Amino acid sequence: MLAILALVTLLAGLCLWAIRFIAHPIARTLLRVFVGLCLAATVAFLVLAWGFPISLLVS
């Protein structure tokens, strides 16, 4: 699980670094949104993988 967290952090950092070199503003925004959604999905995966009760998240 720590390997997944390390890889996601590395990939997100690489994508955020690469955004500076994209000239098209819509493409930059879409890439930022994609990176944010990927990080949110990773946090949700880690929370559920550690056994956090889902009922506390839903209520």
Secondary structure as the mmCIF struct_conf table of DSSP 4:
data_model
#
loop_
_struct_conf.conf_type_id
_struct_conf.id
_struct_conf.beg_label_comp_id
_struct_conf.beg_label_asym_id
_struct_conf.beg_label_seq_id
_struct_conf.end_label_comp_id
_struct_conf.end_label_asym_id
_struct_conf.end_label_seq_id
HELX_RH_AL_P HELX_RH_AL_P1 LEU A 2 ALA A 18
HELX_RH_3T_P HELX_RH_3T_P1 ILE A 19 PHE A 21
HELX_RH_AL_P HELX_RH_AL_P2 PRO A 25 ALA A 49
TURN_TY1_P TURN_TY1_P1 TRP A 50 GLY A 51
HELX_RH_AL_P HELX_RH_AL_P3 ILE A 54 VAL A 58
#
